[in-house]
């Protein structure tokens, strides 16, 4: 079971039910997941015993409801990411940008954080759209072909980059940027809490931002903690 010394990443992989706990306590299990749970709890002023108890309780109560991604082929994981998380981002970003514009036009003069949030929504959208294209056009096809060629251990060079480690390093750095932007939005919005008396559009905007961040965490966790390490291991096994 999880211990204070276990990394958040490893807990999320071994006990998927813990992801709900991490979301509840605002613990980053994707981009910043390689740190021990005790360190993260100390930084966030959380009681480690309380968090561990919540993780144990979640693991004991929740029946397996999602796939065991560690048992899936890498190509299938890539397909799932594109069909589920990439499609969600492409569908949701225009709506978030529209809501941001509408809320700022109505409340931006009184709520000075709203124009900042709008700018950050535009920034994360621009970054992510470019990021998705690079994964779909270059990295994911390479990973899928690498897996197909496993039996023969044929050429595994990732173009001029040499190794899949290099594009993965770039993708993970871009994940960090997107995660940092969403963290800034969360802070500016007081954890996506609309002010008292906020209109339905205002409330809907904050709710949508919270859902967007949650999906992004799940998306990045699947790539950083499962897909990418397995792709690196697979490539090295053919070296």
C-alpha positions as CSV (number, residue, x, y, z in Angstrom):
1,X,0.0,0.0,0.0
2,X,1.0,3.6,-0.3
3,X,3.5,5.0,2.2
4,X,4.8,8.6,2.8
5,X,7.9,7.7,0.7
6,X,6.0,6.4,-2.3
7,X,5.9,8.8,-5.2
8,X,2.6,10.3,-6.2
9,X,3.1,8.9,-9.7
10,X,3.6,5.3,-8.4
11,X,0.5,5.5,-6.2
12,X,-1.6,6.7,-9.1
13,X,-0.4,3.9,-11.3
14,X,-0.7,1.1,-8.7
15,X,-4.0,2.4,-7.2
16,X,-6.1,4.2,-9.8
17,X,-8.7,5.0,-7.2
18,X,-6.2,7.3,-5.6
19,X,-6.6,9.8,-8.5
20,X,-9.9,10.9,-7.0
21,X,-8.2,11.6,-3.8
22,X,-5.4,13.6,-5.4
23,X,-8.0,15.6,-7.3
24,X,-9.8,16.3,-4.1
25,X,-6.7,17.6,-2.3
26,X,-5.3,19.4,-5.3
27,X,-2.3,17.1,-5.5
28,X,-0.5,17.0,-8.9
29,X,-0.2,13.4,-9.9
30,X,0.8,13.9,-13.5
31,X,3.5,16.6,-14.2
32,X,4.8,16.8,-10.6
33,X,4.0,13.2,-9.7
34,X,7.6,12.0,-9.3
35,X,7.9,13.3,-5.8
36,X,7.3,11.5,-2.5
37,X,3.8,11.9,-1.1
38,X,5.1,13.2,2.2
39,X,7.0,16.0,0.4
40,X,3.9,17.0,-1.6
41,X,1.7,17.0,1.5
42,X,4.2,19.1,3.4
43,X,4.3,21.7,0.6
44,X,0.5,21.9,0.5
45,X,0.1,21.9,4.3
46,X,-1.8,18.6,4.2
47,X,-1.8,16.0,6.9
48,X,-0.1,13.0,5.4
49,X,-2.0,10.6,7.7
50,X,-5.3,12.0,6.4
51,X,-4.3,11.7,2.8
52,X,-3.0,8.1,3.2
53,X,-6.2,7.1,5.0
54,X,-8.3,8.6,2.1
55,X,-6.2,6.7,-0.4
56,X,-6.6,3.4,1.5
57,X,-10.3,4.0,1.9
58,X,-10.8,4.8,-1.9
59,X,-8.8,1.7,-2.8
60,X,-10.9,-0.5,-0.5
61,X,-14.3,0.9,-1.7
62,X,-13.9,1.4,-5.4
63,X,-14.4,-1.5,-7.7
64,X,-12.2,-1.5,-10.8
65,X,-14.0,0.8,-13.3
66,X,-11.3,1.8,-15.8
67,X,-8.8,0.0,-18.0
68,X,-5.6,-1.4,-16.6
69,X,-3.4,0.7,-19.0
70,X,-0.3,-1.1,-18.0
71,X,-1.6,-4.2,-19.8
72,X,-2.6,-2.4,-23.0
73,X,-0.6,-2.2,-26.2
74,X,1.1,1.2,-26.7
75,X,-0.7,1.7,-30.0
76,X,-4.1,1.2,-28.3
77,X,-3.1,3.8,-25.6
78,X,-2.1,6.3,-28.3
79,X,-5.5,5.7,-30.1
80,X,-7.4,6.2,-26.8
81,X,-5.5,9.4,-26.1
82,X,-6.3,10.8,-29.5
83,X,-9.9,9.7,-29.6
84,X,-10.7,10.7,-26.0
85,X,-8.4,13.4,-24.6
86,X,-7.3,15.1,-27.8
87,X,-10.8,15.2,-29.1
88,X,-12.0,16.7,-25.8
89,X,-9.5,19.5,-25.9
90,X,-10.3,20.4,-29.5
91,X,-14.1,20.4,-28.8
92,X,-13.9,22.2,-25.4
93,X,-11.3,24.9,-26.1
94,X,-13.5,27.0,-28.4
95,X,-16.4,26.8,-25.9
96,X,-14.0,27.9,-23.1
97,X,-12.7,30.8,-25.2
98,X,-16.3,31.9,-26.0
99,X,-17.4,31.7,-22.3
100,X,-14.2,33.6,-21.2
101,X,-15.0,36.4,-23.7
102,X,-18.6,36.6,-22.6
103,X,-17.8,36.7,-18.9
104,X,-15.1,39.3,-19.3
105,X,-17.4,41.5,-21.4
106,X,-20.0,41.3,-18.6
107,X,-17.9,41.3,-15.4
108,X,-14.4,42.1,-16.4
109,X,-14.5,45.7,-15.1
110,X,-15.4,44.6,-11.6
111,X,-13.5,41.3,-11.5
112,X,-10.0,42.1,-12.5
113,X,-8.9,38.5,-12.5
114,X,-11.2,37.6,-15.3
115,X,-9.2,39.3,-18.1
116,X,-6.1,37.6,-16.8
117,X,-7.9,34.2,-16.9
118,X,-9.1,34.9,-20.4
119,X,-5.5,35.5,-21.6
120,X,-4.4,32.3,-19.9
121,X,-7.2,30.3,-21.6
122,X,-6.0,31.7,-24.9
123,X,-2.4,30.8,-24.1
124,X,-3.0,27.2,-23.0
125,X,-5.3,26.7,-26.0
126,X,-2.6,27.9,-28.4
127,X,0.1,25.7,-26.7
128,X,-2.1,22.6,-26.6
129,X,-3.3,22.7,-30.2
130,X,0.3,22.7,-31.4
131,X,1.2,20.0,-28.9
132,X,-1.5,17.7,-30.0
133,X,-0.4,18.0,-33.7
134,X,3.2,17.0,-32.8
135,X,2.0,14.0,-30.9
136,X,-0.4,12.8,-33.6
137,X,1.9,13.5,-36.6
138,X,5.3,12.4,-35.2
139,X,5.5,10.8,-31.7
140,X,2.5,8.5,-31.6
141,X,3.1,7.0,-35.0
142,X,6.7,6.3,-34.1
143,X,5.6,4.6,-30.8
144,X,3.0,2.5,-32.6
145,X,5.5,1.5,-35.4
146,X,8.1,0.7,-32.8
147,X,5.8,-1.7,-31.1
148,X,4.9,-3.4,-34.4
149,X,8.5,-3.9,-35.2
150,X,9.3,-5.4,-31.8
151,X,9.6,-8.9,-33.2
152,X,12.3,-8.0,-35.6
153,X,13.9,-5.2,-33.6
154,X,14.4,-3.2,-36.8
155,X,15.5,0.4,-37.0
156,X,14.4,2.4,-34.0
157,X,16.0,5.8,-34.6
158,X,13.5,8.7,-34.2
159,X,14.7,10.7,-37.2
160,X,17.4,13.2,-36.5
161,X,16.5,13.1,-32.8
162,X,18.0,9.7,-32.5
163,X,15.9,8.3,-29.6
164,X,12.3,8.6,-28.6
165,X,13.6,10.0,-25.3
166,X,14.2,13.4,-27.0
167,X,10.7,14.1,-28.3
168,X,9.3,12.7,-25.1
169,X,11.4,15.2,-23.2
170,X,9.9,18.0,-25.3
171,X,6.4,16.7,-24.8
172,X,6.8,16.5,-21.1
173,X,8.2,20.0,-20.9
174,X,5.1,21.2,-22.8
175,X,2.9,19.3,-20.4
176,X,4.6,21.2,-17.5
177,X,3.8,24.5,-19.3
178,X,0.1,23.6,-19.7
179,X,-0.1,22.4,-16.1
180,X,1.5,25.6,-14.8
181,X,-1.0,27.8,-16.8
182,X,-4.0,25.8,-15.4
183,X,-2.5,26.1,-11.9
184,X,-2.4,29.9,-12.4
185,X,-6.0,29.9,-13.6
186,X,-7.0,27.8,-10.5
187,X,-5.3,30.4,-8.2
188,X,-6.8,33.4,-9.9
189,X,-10.3,31.8,-9.8
190,X,-10.0,30.8,-6.1
191,X,-10.1,27.1,-7.0
192,X,-12.8,27.8,-9.6
193,X,-15.1,29.3,-7.0
194,X,-17.4,31.9,-8.5
195,X,-18.3,35.0,-6.4
196,X,-21.6,35.1,-4.5
197,X,-24.4,36.0,-6.8
198,X,-22.5,35.1,-10.0
199,X,-24.7,34.6,-13.1
200,X,-25.1,31.1,-14.6
201,X,-22.6,31.8,-17.4
202,X,-20.0,32.8,-14.9
203,X,-20.6,29.7,-12.9
204,X,-20.7,27.5,-16.0
205,X,-17.3,29.0,-17.1
206,X,-15.6,28.1,-13.8
207,X,-17.2,24.6,-13.8
208,X,-15.9,24.0,-17.3
209,X,-12.4,25.2,-16.4
210,X,-12.4,22.8,-13.5
211,X,-13.5,19.9,-15.7
212,X,-10.9,20.9,-18.3
213,X,-8.1,20.8,-15.8
214,X,-9.3,17.4,-14.4
215,X,-9.3,15.9,-17.9
216,X,-5.8,17.4,-18.6
217,X,-4.5,15.8,-15.4
218,X,-5.8,12.4,-16.5
219,X,-4.5,12.9,-20.0
220,X,-1.0,13.9,-18.9
221,X,-0.9,11.1,-16.3
222,X,-1.6,8.5,-19.0
223,X,1.2,9.9,-21.1
224,X,3.9,10.9,-18.6
225,X,3.5,8.0,-16.2
226,X,2.4,5.1,-18.4
227,X,2.8,5.6,-22.2
228,X,6.2,7.4,-22.3
229,X,8.1,5.2,-19.8
230,X,6.9,2.1,-21.6
231,X,7.9,3.5,-25.0
232,X,11.4,4.3,-23.7
233,X,11.7,0.8,-22.2
234,X,10.5,-0.8,-25.4
235,X,13.0,1.2,-27.6
236,X,15.9,0.3,-25.3
237,X,14.9,-3.4,-25.4
238,X,15.5,-3.2,-29.2
239,X,18.8,-1.4,-28.8
